[in-house]
Amino acid sequence: MRWTINVEAPSPQRGLAFGWEDGYDISVSAEAGEVVVAANREGLISLARHLLTLAQDGVTPGSHLHLTAGQELESTCDLVLERR
């Protein structure tokens, strides 16, 4: 099986575009020295798209996406995806 995930190129006018799949469900928990990211299919595809967006050429170190508990995530802690 081959997957194709569309990722928009960064633009000086709007910056990075992070797209979500309809119906995504993502949770994050951190305890006992482990971080668990659990997601349905749509959530996993969304996370893959976010990581690929950050991995594009021209994205500067420190660029990030902050996913907030209770908003984008059903969890007790936030998740930050950041480009080094």
C-alpha positions as CSV (number, residue, x, y, z in Angstrom):
1,M,0.0,0.0,0.0
2,R,1.2,3.5,-0.8
3,W,0.0,6.6,0.9
4,T,-0.1,10.1,-0.4
5,I,-0.4,13.0,2.1
6,N,-0.8,16.5,0.7
7,V,1.2,19.1,2.5
8,E,1.0,22.8,1.7
9,A,4.3,24.6,1.1
10,P,5.1,27.4,3.6
11,S,4.2,30.9,2.4
12,P,5.6,34.2,3.6
13,Q,2.1,35.6,3.8
14,R,0.4,32.9,5.9
15,G,3.3,30.8,7.3
16,L,2.8,27.1,7.8
17,A,-0.5,25.4,7.0
18,F,-1.5,22.5,9.3
19,G,-4.4,20.5,7.9
20,W,-6.7,18.3,10.0
21,E,-8.6,15.2,8.9
22,D,-12.3,15.4,9.7
23,G,-13.1,13.3,12.8
24,Y,-9.6,13.3,14.2
25,D,-9.2,12.1,17.8
26,I,-5.9,12.4,19.6
27,S,-4.9,12.1,23.2
28,V,-1.6,12.5,25.0
29,S,-0.7,11.2,28.5
30,A,2.6,11.5,30.4
31,E,3.2,9.4,33.4
32,A,5.8,7.0,34.9
33,G,8.5,8.2,32.5
34,E,6.4,7.5,29.4
35,V,4.6,9.7,26.9
36,V,1.7,8.0,25.0
37,V,0.2,9.5,21.9
38,A,-3.0,7.6,21.0
39,A,-5.1,8.5,18.0
40,N,-7.7,7.2,15.6
41,R,-6.9,6.8,11.9
42,E,-7.8,10.5,11.2
43,G,-5.7,11.6,14.1
44,L,-2.6,9.7,13.0
45,I,-2.9,11.1,9.4
46,S,-3.3,14.6,10.9
47,L,-0.1,14.1,13.0
48,A,1.8,12.7,10.0
49,R,0.7,15.8,8.0
50,H,1.8,18.1,10.8
51,L,5.3,16.4,11.0
52,L,5.7,16.5,7.3
53,T,4.8,20.2,7.3
54,L,7.5,20.9,9.8
55,A,10.0,18.8,7.9
56,Q,9.8,20.8,4.6
57,D,12.8,22.7,3.3
58,G,12.8,26.3,4.4
59,V,11.0,25.7,7.7
60,T,13.2,27.4,10.3
61,P,14.4,25.8,13.5
62,G,12.0,26.6,16.4
63,S,8.9,26.6,14.2
64,H,6.3,24.6,16.0
65,L,2.7,23.5,16.4
66,H,1.3,23.7,19.9
67,L,-1.6,21.3,20.5
68,T,-3.5,22.2,23.6
69,A,-5.2,19.8,26.0
70,G,-8.9,20.3,26.0
71,Q,-8.9,22.0,22.6
72,E,-7.1,20.0,19.9
73,L,-6.4,17.1,22.3
74,E,-8.5,15.0,24.6
75,S,-5.7,14.8,27.2
76,T,-4.3,16.3,30.4
77,C,-1.2,17.7,28.9
78,D,-0.3,19.7,25.8
79,L,1.8,18.4,22.9
80,V,4.3,20.6,21.0
81,L,5.8,19.5,17.7
82,E,8.9,21.5,17.0
83,R,11.4,21.7,14.2
84,R,15.1,21.6,15.3
